[in-house]
Amino acid sequence: MSMFFKARSGKFSSSVGILFIRVALGSMFLFAGAGKILDLQGFIRSVQDTGQMNETAAFILAFILPFMEMIFGGLFIIGLFTPIASFFIACMTVSFLLVLGFGHEELPFSYNLVFLAASVAVMFTGAGLISFDALIDRKKPELPVKTDFTPKESYTTSSTFAGQKPNESDAIFIEEKDVAKGEDVNG
């Protein structure tokens, strides 16, 4: 279960840093998805116009993508199922890089590479202590472990069979010294 609720990343100060990354990147995906949903037909048309895939696949992808951006962006912000949300944000970012390219007019490389690095980093470090994953991933109090395995009393002592005659079902607990010579186990 710890794979889905990874929150233990160290100290509180590192958790604040991870929180800033989660809020910034998650907000970007949340608002980008909301903007696309507000003009869903226009976004579907723009994806179909790129010519990267056939009309049906472009329609399905363009219809699903904004909702995925909003869902996983929101989960990323609040820190719930963070490794899963990070994985899907990384997958979406890789798809953006494949479609839009690795270059940028004003920057030495695409900003999507920074988004990819941030999402992969959070996927491996966890959500931090300021998250819903931290609430779910609380360590359970450890039960005391008994380390003394010496028996307190033997299973074949007279207290086991006090006032009873041994029978066949008790034979596994009876040692040879407990049965008189020539006496049947049934008594």
Contact map, one row per residue, 1 for C-alpha under 8 A:
1111100000000000000000000000000000000000000000000000000000000000000000000000000000000000000000000000000000000000000000000000000000000000000000000000000000000000000000000000000000000000000
1111110000000000000000000000000000000000000000000000000000000000000000000000000000000000000000000000000000000000000000000000000000000000100000000000000000000000000000000000000000000000000
1111110000000000000000000000000000000000000000000000000000000000000000000000000000100000000000000000000000000000000000000000000000000000000000000000000000000000000000000000000000000000000
1111110000000000000000000000000000000000000000000000000000000000000000000000000011110000000000000000000000000000000000000000000000000000000000000000000000000000000000000000000000000000000
1111111000000000000000000000000000000000000000000000000000000000000000000000000111100000000000000000000000000000000000000000010000001101100000000000000000000000000000000000000000000000000
0111111100000000000000000000000000000000000000000000000000000000000000000000000011100000000000000000000000000000000000000000111000001100100000000000000000000000000000000000000000000000000
0000111110000000000000000000000000000000000000000000000000000000000000000000000000000000000000000000000000000000000000000000111110101100100000000000000000000000000000000000000000000000000
0000011111000000000000000000000000000000000000000000000000000000000000000000000000000000000000000000000000000000000000000000111110000100000000000000000000000000000000000000000000000000000
0000001111100110000000000000000000000000000000000000000000000000000000000000000000000000000000000000000000000000000000000000111110000000000000000000000000000000000000000000000000000000000
0000000111110110000000000000000000000000000000000000000000000000000000000000000000000000000000000000000000000000000000000000000100000000000000000000000000000000000000000000000000000000000
0000000011111110000000000000000000000000000000000000000000000000000000000000000000000000000000000000000000000000000000000000000000000000000000000000000000000000000000000000000000000000000
0000000001111111000000000000000000000000000000000000000000000000000000000000000000000000000000000000000000000000000000000000000110000000000000000000000000000000000000000000000000000000000
0000000000111111100000000000000000000000000000000000000000000000000000000000000000000000000000000000000000000000000000000000000000000000000000000000000000000000000000000000000000000000000
0000000011111111110000000000000000000000000000000000000000000000000000000000000000000000000000000000000000000000000000000000000100000000000000000000000000000000000000000000000000000000000
0000000011111111111000000000000000000000000000000000000000000000000000000000000000000000000000000000000000000000000000000000001111000000000000000000000000000000000000000000000000000000000
0000000000011111111100000000000000000000000000000000000000000000000000000000000000000000000000000000000000000000000000000000000101000000000000000000000000000000000000000000000000000000000
0000000000001111111110000000000000000000000000000000000000000000000000000000000000000000000000000000000000000000000000000000000000000000000000000000000000000000000000000000000000000000000
0000000000000111111111000000000000000000000000000000000000000000000000000000000000000000000000000000000000000000000000000100001100000000000000000000000000000000000000000000000000000000000
0000000000000011111111100000000000000000000000000000000000000000000000000000100000000000000000000000000000000000000000000000001101000000000000000000000000000000000000000000000000000000000
0000000000000001111111110000000000000000000000000000000000000000000000000000000000000000000000000000000000000000000000000000000000000000000000000000000000000000000000000000000000000000000
0000000000000000111111111000000000000000000000000000000000000000000000000000000000000000000000000000000000000000000001000000000000000000000000000000000000000000000000000000000000000000000
0000000000000000011111111100000000000000000000000000000000000000000000000001111000000000000000000000000000000000000000000100001000000000000000000000000000000000000000000000000000000000000
0000000000000000001111111110000000000000000000000000000000000000000000000001110000000000000000000000000000000000000000000000000000000000000000000000000000000000000000000000000000000000000
0000000000000000000111111111000000000000000000000000000000000000000000000000100000000000000000000000000000000000000000000000000000000000000000000000000000000000000000000000000000000000000
0000000000000000000011111111100000000000000000000000000000000000000000001001100000000000000000000000000000000000001001100000000000000000000000000000000000000000000000000000000000000000000
0000000000000000000001111111110000000000000000000000000000000000000000011111100000000000000000000000000000000000000000000000000000000000000000000000000000000000000000000000000000000000000
0000000000000000000000111111111000000000000000000000000000000000000000001100100000000000000000000000000000000000000000000000000000000000000000000000000000000000000000000000000000000000000
0000000000000000000000011111111100000000000000000000000000000000000000001000000000000000000000000000000000000000000000000000000000000000000000000000000000000000000000000000000000000000000
0000000000000000000000001111111110000000000000000000000000000000000011011000000000000000000000000000000000000000000000000000000000000000000000000000000000000000000000000000000000000000000
0000000000000000000000000111111111000000000000000000000000000000000011111100000000000000000000000000000000000000000000000000000000000000000000000000000000000000000000000000000000000000000
0000000000000000000000000011111111100000000000000000000000000000000001000000000000000000000000000000000000000000000000000000000000000000000000000000000000000000000000000000000000000000000
0000000000000000000000000001111111110000000000000000000000000000010011000000000000000000000000000000000000000000000000000000000000000000000000000000000000000000000000000000000000000000000
0000000000000000000000000000111111111000000000000000000000000000111111000000000000000000000000000000000000000000000000000000000000000000000000000000000000000000000000000000000000000000000
0000000000000000000000000000011111111100000000000000000000000000011001000000000000000000000000000000000000000000000000000000000000000000000000000000000000000000000000000000000000000000000
0000000000000000000000000000001111111110000000000000000000000000000000000000000000000000000000000000000000000000000000000000000000000000000000000000000000000000000000000000000000000000000
0000000000000000000000000000000111111111001000000000000000000000010000000000000000000000000000000000000000000000000000000000000000000000000000000000000000000000000000000000000000000000000
0000000000000000000000000000000011111111000000000000000000000000011000000000000000000000000000000000000000000000000000000000000000000000000000000000000000000000000000000000000000000000000
0000000000000000000000000000000001111111000000000000000000000000000000000000000000000000000000000000000000000000000000000000000000000000000000000000000000000000000000000000000000000000000
0000000000000000000000000000000000111111111000000000000000000000000000000000000000000000000000000000000000000000000000000000000000000000000000000000000000000000000000000000000000000000000
0000000000000000000000000000000000011111111100000000000000000010000000000000000000000000000000000000000000000000000000000000000000000000000000000000000000000000000000000000000000000000000
0000000000000000000000000000000000000011111110000000000000000000000000000000000000000000000000000000000000000000000000000000000000000000000000000000000000000000000000000000000000000000000
0000000000000000000000000000000000000011111111000000000000000000000000000000000000000000000000000000000000000000000000000000000000000000000000000000000000000000000000000000000000000000000
0000000000000000000000000000000000010011111111100000000000000100000000000000000000000000000000000000000000000000000000000000000000000000000000000000000000000000000000000000000000000000000
0000000000000000000000000000000000000001111111110000000001100110000000000000000000000000000000000000000000000000000000000000000000000000000000000000000000000000000000000000000000000000000
0000000000000000000000000000000000000000111111111000000000000000000000000000000000000000000000000000000000000000000000000000000000000000000000000000000000000000000000000000000000000000000
0000000000000000000000000000000000000000011111111100000000000000000000000000000000000000000000000000000000000000000000000000000000000000000000000000000000000000000000000000000000000000000
0000000000000000000000000000000000000000001111111110000001100100000000000000000000000000000000000000000000000000000000000000000000000000000000000000000000000000000000000000000000000000000
0000000000000000000000000000000000000000000111111111111001100000000000000000000000000000000000000000000000000000000000000000000000000000000000000000000000000000000000000000000000000000000
0000000000000000000000000000000000000000000011111110000000000000000000000000000000000000000000000000000000000000000000000000000000000000000000000000000000000000000000000000000000000000000
0000000000000000000000000000000000000000000001111111000000000000000000000000000000000000000000000000000000000000000000000000000000000000000000000000000000000000000000000000000000000000000
0000000000000000000000000000000000000000000000111111110000000000000000000000000000000000000000000000000000000000000000000000000000000000000000000000000000000000000000000000000000000000000
0000000000000000000000000000000000000000000000010111110000000000000000000000000000000000000000000010000000000000000000000000000000000000000000000000000000000000000000000000000000000000000
0000000000000000000000000000000000000000000000010011111011000000000000000000000000000000000000000000000000000000000000000000000000000000000000000000000000000000000000000000000000000000000
0000000000000000000000000000000000000000000000010011111111000000000000000000000000000000000000000000000000000000000000000000000000000000000000000000000000000000000000000000000000000000000
0000000000000000000000000000000000000000000000010000111111100000000000000000000000000000000000000000000000000000000000000000000000000000000000000000000000000000000000000000000000000000000
0000000000000000000000000000000000000000000000000000011111110000000000000000000000000000000000000000000000000000000000000000000000000000000000000000000000000000000000000000000000000000000
0000000000000000000000000000000000000000000000000000111111111000000000000000000000000000000000000000000000000000000000000000000000000000000000000000000000000000000000000000000000000000000
0000000000000000000000000000000000000000000100110000111111111100000000000000000000000000000000000000000000000000000000000000000000000000000000000000000000000000000000000000000000000000000
0000000000000000000000000000000000000000000100110000001111111110000000000000000000000000000000000000000000000000000000000000000000000000000000000000000000000000000000000000000000000000000
0000000000000000000000000000000000000000000000000000000111111111000000000000000000000000000000000000000000000000000000000000000000000000000000000000000000000000000000000000000000000000000
0000000000000000000000000000000000000000000000000000000011111111100000000000000000000000000000000000000000000000000000000000000000000000000000000000000000000000000000000000000000000000000
0000000000000000000000000000000000000000001100100000000001111111110000000000000000000000000000000000000000000000000000000000000000000000000000000000000000000000000000000000000000000000000
0000000000000000000000000000000000000001000100000000000000111111111000000000000000000000000000000000000000000000000000000000000000000000000000000000000000000000000000000000000000000000000
0000000000000000000000000000000000000000000000000000000000011111111100000000000000000000000000000000000000000000000000000000000000000000000000000000000000000000000000000000000000000000000
0000000000000000000000000000000010000000000000000000000000001111111110000000000000000000000000000000000000000000000000000000000000000000000000000000000000000000000000000000000000000000000
0000000000000000000000000000000111011000000000000000000000000111111111000000000000000000000000000000000000000000000000000000000000000000000000000000000000000000000000000000000000000000000
0000000000000000000000000000000011001000000000000000000000000011111111100000000000000000000000000000000000000000000000000000000000000000000000000000000000000000000000000000000000000000000
0000000000000000000000000000000010000000000000000000000000000001111111111000000000000000000000000000000000000000000000000000000000000000000000000000000000000000000000000000000000000000000
0000000000000000000000000000110110000000000000000000000000000000111111111000000000000000100000000000000000000000000000000000000000000000000000000000000000000000000000000000000000000000000
0000000000000000000000000000111111000000000000000000000000000000011111111100000000000000000000000000000000000000000000000000000000000000000000000000000000000000000000000000000000000000000
0000000000000000000000000000010000000000000000000000000000000000001111111110000000000000000000000000000000000000000000000000000000000000000000000000000000000000000000000000000000000000000
0000000000000000000000000100110000000000000000000000000000000000000111111111000000001101100000000000000000000000000000000000000000000000000000000000000000000000000000000000000000000000000
0000000000000000000000001111110000000000000000000000000000000000000111111111100000001000100000000000000000000000000000000000000000000000000000000000000000000000000000000000000000000000000
0000000000000000000000000110010000000000000000000000000000000000000001111111110000000000000000000000000000000000000000000000000000000000000000000000000000000000000000000000000000000000000
0000000000000000000000000100000000000000000000000000000000000000000000111111111111001000000000000000000000000000000000000000000000000000000000000000000000000000000000000000000000000000000
0000000000000000000001101100000000000000000000000000000000000000000000011111111111001100000000000000000000000000000000000000000000000000000000000000000000000000000000000000000000000000000
0000000000000000001001111110000000000000000000000000000000000000000000001111111000000000000000000000000000000000000000000000000000000000000000000000000000000000000000000000000000000000000
0000000000000000000001100000000000000000000000000000000000000000000000000111111100000000000000000000000000000000000000000000000000110000000000000000000000000000000000000000000000000000000
0000000000000000000001000000000000000000000000000000000000000000000000000011111111000000000000000000000000000000000000000000001001111000000000000000000000000000000000000000000000000000000
0000100000000000000000000000000000000000000000000000000000000000000000000011011111000000000000000000000000000000000000000000001000111000000000000000000000000000000000000000000000000000000
0001110000000000000000000000000000000000000000000000000000000000000000000011001111111000000000000000000000000000000000000000000000001000000000000000000000000000000000000000000000000000000
0001110000000000000000000000000000000000000000000000000000000000000000000011001111111100000000000000000000000000000000000110011000001000000000000000000000000000000000000000000000000000000
0011110000000000000000000000000000000000000000000000000000000000000000000000000011111110000000000000000000000000000000000111011000000000000000000000000000000000000000000000000000000000000
0001000000000000000000000000000000000000000000000000000000000000000000000000000011111111000000000000000000000000000000000010000000000000000000000000000000000000000000000000000000000000000
0000000000000000000000000000000000000000000000000000000000000000000000011011000011111111100000000000000000000000000000000000000000000000000000000000000000000000000000000000000000000000000
0000000000000000000000000000000000000000000000000000000000000000000000010001000001111111110000000000000000000000000000110110000000000000000000000000000000000000000000000000000000000000000
0000000000000000000000000000000000000000000000000000000000000000000000000000000000111111111000000000000000000000000000110010000000000000000000000000000000000000000000000000000000000000000
0000000000000000000000000000000000000000000000000000000000000000000000010000000000011111111100000000000000000000000000000000000000000000000000000000000000000000000000000000000000000000000
0000000000000000000000000000000000000000000000000000000000000000000010011000000000001111111110000000000000000000000100100000000000000000000000000000000000000000000000000000000000000000000
0000000000000000000000000000000000000000000000000000000000000000000000000000000000000111111111000000000000000000001100110000000000000000000000000000000000000000000000000000000000000000000
0000000000000000000000000000000000000000000000000000000000000000000000000000000000000011111111100000000000000000000000000000000000000000000000000000000000000000000000000000000000000000000
0000000000000000000000000000000000000000000000000000000000000000000000000000000000000001111111110000000000000000000000000000000000000000000000000000000000000000000000000000000000000000000
0000000000000000000000000000000000000000000000000000000000000000000000000000000000000000111111111000000000000001101100000000000000000000000000000000000000000000000000000000000000000000000
0000000000000000000000000000000000000000000000000000000000000000000000000000000000000000011111111100000000000001000100000000000000000000000000000000000000000000000000000000000000000000000
0000000000000000000000000000000000000000000000000000000000000000000000000000000000000000001111111110000000000000000000000000000000000000000000000000000000000000000000000000000000000000000
0000000000000000000000000000000000000000000000000000000000000000000000000000000000000000000111111111100000000001000000000000000000000000000000000000000000000000000000000000000000000000000
0000000000000000000000000000000000000000000000000000000000000000000000000000000000000000000011111111110000000101100000000000000000000000000000000000000000000000000000000000000000000000000
0000000000000000000000000000000000000000000000000000000000000000000000000000000000000000000001111111110000000000000000000000000000000000000000000000000000000000000000000000000000000000000
0000000000000000000000000000000000000000000000000001000000000000000000000000000000000000000000111111100000000000000000000000000000000000000000000000000000000000000000000000000000000000000
0000000000000000000000000000000000000000000000000000000000000000000000000000000000000000000000011111110000000000000000000000000000000000000000000000000000000000000000000000000000000000000
0000000000000000000000000000000000000000000000000000000000000000000000000000000000000000000000011111111000000100000000000000000000000000000000000000000000000000000000000000000000000000000
0000000000000000000000000000000000000000000000000000000000000000000000000000000000000000000000001101111100001101100000000000000000000000000000000000000000000000000000000000000000000000000
0000000000000000000000000000000000000000000000000000000000000000000000000000000000000000000000000000111110111100000000000000000000000000000000000000000000000000000000000000000000000000000
0000000000000000000000000000000000000000000000000000000000000000000000000000000000000000000000000000011111111110000000000000000000000000000000000000000000000000000000000000000000000000000
0000000000000000000000000000000000000000000000000000000000000000000000000000000000000000000000000000001111110000000000000000000000000000000000000000000000000000000000000000000000000000000
0000000000000000000000000000000000000000000000000000000000000000000000000000000000000000000000000000000111110000000000000000000000000000000000000000000000000000000000000000000000000000000
0000000000000000000000000000000000000000000000000000000000000000000000000000000000000000000000000000001111111110000000000000000000000000000000000000000000000000000000000000000000000000000
0000000000000000000000000000000000000000000000000000000000000000000000000000000000000000000000000000001111111100000000000000000000000000000000000000000000000000000000000000000000000000000
0000000000000000000000000000000000000000000000000000000000000000000000000000000000000000000000000000011100111110100000000000000000000000000000000000000000000000000000000000000000000000000
0000000000000000000000000000000000000000000000000000000000000000000000000000000000000000000000001000111100111111110000000000000000000000000000000000000000000000000000000000000000000000000
0000000000000000000000000000000000000000000000000000000000000000000000000000000000000000000000000000000100101111111000000000000000000000000000000000000000000000000000000000000000000000000
0000000000000000000000000000000000000000000000000000000000000000000000000000000000000000000011011000010000000111111100000000000000000000000000000000000000000000000000000000000000000000000
0000000000000000000000000000000000000000000000000000000000000000000000000000000000000000000010001000010000001111111110000000000000000000000000000000000000000000000000000000000000000000000
0000000000000000000000000000000000000000000000000000000000000000000000000000000000000000000000000000000000000111111111000000000000000000000000000000000000000000000000000000000000000000000
0000000000000000000000001000000000000000000000000000000000000000000000000000000000000000010010000000000000000011111111100000000000000000000000000000000000000000000000000000000000000000000
0000000000000000000000000000000000000000000000000000000000000000000000000000000000000000110011000000000000000001111111110000000000000000000000000000000000000000000000000000000000000000000
0000000000000000000000000000000000000000000000000000000000000000000000000000000000000000000000000000000000000000111111111000000000000000000000000000000000000000000000000000000000000000000
0000000000000000000010001000000000000000000000000000000000000000000000000000000000000000000000000000000000000000011111111100000000000000000000000000000000000000000000000000000000000000000
0000000000000000000000001000000000000000000000000000000000000000000000000000000000000110110000000000000000000000001111111110000000000000000000000000000000000000000000000000000000000000000
0000000000000000000000000000000000000000000000000000000000000000000000000000000000000110010000000000000000000000000111111111000000000000000000000000000000000000000000000000000000000000000
0000000000000000000000000000000000000000000000000000000000000000000000000000000000000000000000000000000000000000000011111111100000000000000000000000000000000000000000000000000000000000000
0000000000000000010001000000000000000000000000000000000000000000000000000000000001100100000000000000000000000000000001111111111000000000000000000000000000000000000000000000000000000000000
0000000000000000000000000000000000000000000000000000000000000000000000000000000001110110000000000000000000000000000000111111111000000000000000000000000000000000000000000000000000000000000
0000000000000000000000000000000000000000000000000000000000000000000000000000000000100000000000000000000000000000000000011111110000000000000000000000000000000000000000000000000000000000000
0000011110000000000000000000000000000000000000000000000000000000000000000000000000000000000000000000000000000000000000001111111100000000000000000000000000000000000000000000000000000000000
0000111110000000000000000000000000000000000000000000000000000000000000000000000001100000000000000000000000000000000000000111111100000000000000000000000000000000000000000000000000000000000
0000011110000010011001000000000000000000000000000000000000000000000000000000001101100000000000000000000000000000000000000110111111101100000000000000000000000000000000000000000000000000000
0000001111010111011000000000000000000000000000000000000000000000000000000000000000000000000000000000000000000000000000000000111111100100000000000000000000000000000000000000000000000000000
0000001110010010000000000000000000000000000000000000000000000000000000000000000000000000000000000000000000000000000000000000001111101100000000000000000000000000000000000000000000000000000
0000000000000011001000000000000000000000000000000000000000000000000000000000001000000000000000000000000000000000000000000000001111110100000000000000000000000000000000000000000000000000000
0000001000000000000000000000000000000000000000000000000000000000000000000000011100000000000000000000000000000000000000000000001111111110000000000000000000000000000000000000000000000000000
0000000000000000000000000000000000000000000000000000000000000000000000000000011100000000000000000000000000000000000000000000000001111111000000000000000000000000000000000000000000000000000
0000111000000000000000000000000000000000000000000000000000000000000000000000001111000000000000000000000000000000000000000000001010111111100000000000000000000000000000000000000000000000000
0000111100000000000000000000000000000000000000000000000000000000000000000000000000000000000000000000000000000000000000000000001111111111110000000000000000000000000000000000000000000000000
0000000000000000000000000000000000000000000000000000000000000000000000000000000000000000000000000000000000000000000000000000000000111111110000000000000000000000000000000000000000000000000
0000100000000000000000000000000000000000000000000000000000000000000000000000000000000000000000000000000000000000000000000000000000011111110000000000000000000000000000000000000000000000000
0100111000000000000000000000000000000000000000000000000000000000000000000000000000000000000000000000000000000000000000000000000000001111111000000000000000000000000000000000000000000000000
0000000000000000000000000000000000000000000000000000000000000000000000000000000000000000000000000000000000000000000000000000000000000111111100000000000000000000000000000000000000000000000
0000000000000000000000000000000000000000000000000000000000000000000000000000000000000000000000000000000000000000000000000000000000000000111110000000000000000000000000000000000000000000000
0000000000000000000000000000000000000000000000000000000000000000000000000000000000000000000000000000000000000000000000000000000000000000011111000000000000000000000000000000000000000000000
0000000000000000000000000000000000000000000000000000000000000000000000000000000000000000000000000000000000000000000000000000000000000000001111100000000000000000000000000000000000000000000
0000000000000000000000000000000000000000000000000000000000000000000000000000000000000000000000000000000000000000000000000000000000000000000111110000000000000000000000000000000000000000000
0000000000000000000000000000000000000000000000000000000000000000000000000000000000000000000000000000000000000000000000000000000000000000000011111000000000000000000000000000000000000000000
0000000000000000000000000000000000000000000000000000000000000000000000000000000000000000000000000000000000000000000000000000000000000000000001111100000000000000000000000000000000000000000
0000000000000000000000000000000000000000000000000000000000000000000000000000000000000000000000000000000000000000000000000000000000000000000000111110000000000000000000000000000000000000000
0000000000000000000000000000000000000000000000000000000000000000000000000000000000000000000000000000000000000000000000000000000000000000000000011111100000000000000000000000000000000000000
0000000000000000000000000000000000000000000000000000000000000000000000000000000000000000000000000000000000000000000000000000000000000000000000001111100000000000000000000000000000000000000
0000000000000000000000000000000000000000000000000000000000000000000000000000000000000000000000000000000000000000000000000000000000000000000000000111110000000000000000000000000000000000000
0000000000000000000000000000000000000000000000000000000000000000000000000000000000000000000000000000000000000000000000000000000000000000000000000111111000000000000000000000000000000000000
0000000000000000000000000000000000000000000000000000000000000000000000000000000000000000000000000000000000000000000000000000000000000000000000000001111100000000000000000000000000000000000
0000000000000000000000000000000000000000000000000000000000000000000000000000000000000000000000000000000000000000000000000000000000000000000000000000111111000000000000000000000000000000000
0000000000000000000000000000000000000000000000000000000000000000000000000000000000000000000000000000000000000000000000000000000000000000000000000000011111000000000000000000000000000000000
0000000000000000000000000000000000000000000000000000000000000000000000000000000000000000000000000000000000000000000000000000000000000000000000000000001111101000000000000000000000000000000
0000000000000000000000000000000000000000000000000000000000000000000000000000000000000000000000000000000000000000000000000000000000000000000000000000001111111000000000000000000000000000000
0000000000000000000000000000000000000000000000000000000000000000000000000000000000000000000000000000000000000000000000000000000000000000000000000000000011111001000000000000100000000000000
0000000000000000000000000000000000000000000000000000000000000000000000000000000000000000000000000000000000000000000000000000000000000000000000000000000001111101100000000000111000000000000
0000000000000000000000000000000000000000000000000000000000000000000000000000000000000000000000000000000000000000000000000000000000000000000000000000000011111111100000000000000000000000000
0000000000000000000000000000000000000000000000000000000000000000000000000000000000000000000000000000000000000000000000000000000000000000000000000000000000011111110000000000000000000000000
0000000000000000000000000000000000000000000000000000000000000000000000000000000000000000000000000000000000000000000000000000000000000000000000000000000000001111110000000000000000000000000
0000000000000000000000000000000000000000000000000000000000000000000000000000000000000000000000000000000000000000000000000000000000000000000000000000000000111111110000000000000000000000000
0000000000000000000000000000000000000000000000000000000000000000000000000000000000000000000000000000000000000000000000000000000000000000000000000000000000011111111111000000000000000000000
0000000000000000000000000000000000000000000000000000000000000000000000000000000000000000000000000000000000000000000000000000000000000000000000000000000000000111111100000000000000000000000
0000000000000000000000000000000000000000000000000000000000000000000000000000000000000000000000000000000000000000000000000000000000000000000000000000000000000000111110000000000000000000000
0000000000000000000000000000000000000000000000000000000000000000000000000000000000000000000000000000000000000000000000000000000000000000000000000000000000000000111111000000000000000000000
0000000000000000000000000000000000000000000000000000000000000000000000000000000000000000000000000000000000000000000000000000000000000000000000000000000000000000101111100000000000000000011
0000000000000000000000000000000000000000000000000000000000000000000000000000000000000000000000000000000000000000000000000000000000000000000000000000000000000000100111110110010000000000111
0000000000000000000000000000000000000000000000000000000000000000000000000000000000000000000000000000000000000000000000000000000000000000000000000000000000000000000011111110000000000000111
0000000000000000000000000000000000000000000000000000000000000000000000000000000000000000000000000000000000000000000000000000000000000000000000000000000000000000000001111110000000000000110
0000000000000000000000000000000000000000000000000000000000000000000000000000000000000000000000000000000000000000000000000000000000000000000000000000000000000000000000111111000000000000000
0000000000000000000000000000000000000000000000000000000000000000000000000000000000000000000000000000000000000000000000000000000000000000000000000000000000000000000001111111110000000000000
0000000000000000000000000000000000000000000000000000000000000000000000000000000000000000000000000000000000000000000000000000000000000000000000000000000000000000000001111111110000000000100
0000000000000000000000000000000000000000000000000000000000000000000000000000000000000000000000000000000000000000000000000000000000000000000000000000000000000000000000001111111000000000000
0000000000000000000000000000000000000000000000000000000000000000000000000000000000000000000000000000000000000000000000000000000000000000000000000000000000110000000000000111111000000000000
0000000000000000000000000000000000000000000000000000000000000000000000000000000000000000000000000000000000000000000000000000000000000000000000000000000000010000000001000111111101100000000
0000000000000000000000000000000000000000000000000000000000000000000000000000000000000000000000000000000000000000000000000000000000000000000000000000000000010000000000000001111111100000000
0000000000000000000000000000000000000000000000000000000000000000000000000000000000000000000000000000000000000000000000000000000000000000000000000000000000000000000000000000011111100000000
0000000000000000000000000000000000000000000000000000000000000000000000000000000000000000000000000000000000000000000000000000000000000000000000000000000000000000000000000000001111110000000
0000000000000000000000000000000000000000000000000000000000000000000000000000000000000000000000000000000000000000000000000000000000000000000000000000000000000000000000000000011111110000000
0000000000000000000000000000000000000000000000000000000000000000000000000000000000000000000000000000000000000000000000000000000000000000000000000000000000000000000000000000011111111010100
0000000000000000000000000000000000000000000000000000000000000000000000000000000000000000000000000000000000000000000000000000000000000000000000000000000000000000000000000000000011111110000
0000000000000000000000000000000000000000000000000000000000000000000000000000000000000000000000000000000000000000000000000000000000000000000000000000000000000000000000000000000000111110000
0000000000000000000000000000000000000000000000000000000000000000000000000000000000000000000000000000000000000000000000000000000000000000000000000000000000000000000000000000000000011111000
0000000000000000000000000000000000000000000000000000000000000000000000000000000000000000000000000000000000000000000000000000000000000000000000000000000000000000000000000000000000111111101
0000000000000000000000000000000000000000000000000000000000000000000000000000000000000000000000000000000000000000000000000000000000000000000000000000000000000000000000000000000000000111111
0000000000000000000000000000000000000000000000000000000000000000000000000000000000000000000000000000000000000000000000000000000000000000000000000000000000000000000001110010000000100011111
0000000000000000000000000000000000000000000000000000000000000000000000000000000000000000000000000000000000000000000000000000000000000000000000000000000000000000000011110000000000000001111
0000000000000000000000000000000000000000000000000000000000000000000000000000000000000000000000000000000000000000000000000000000000000000000000000000000000000000000011100000000000000011111
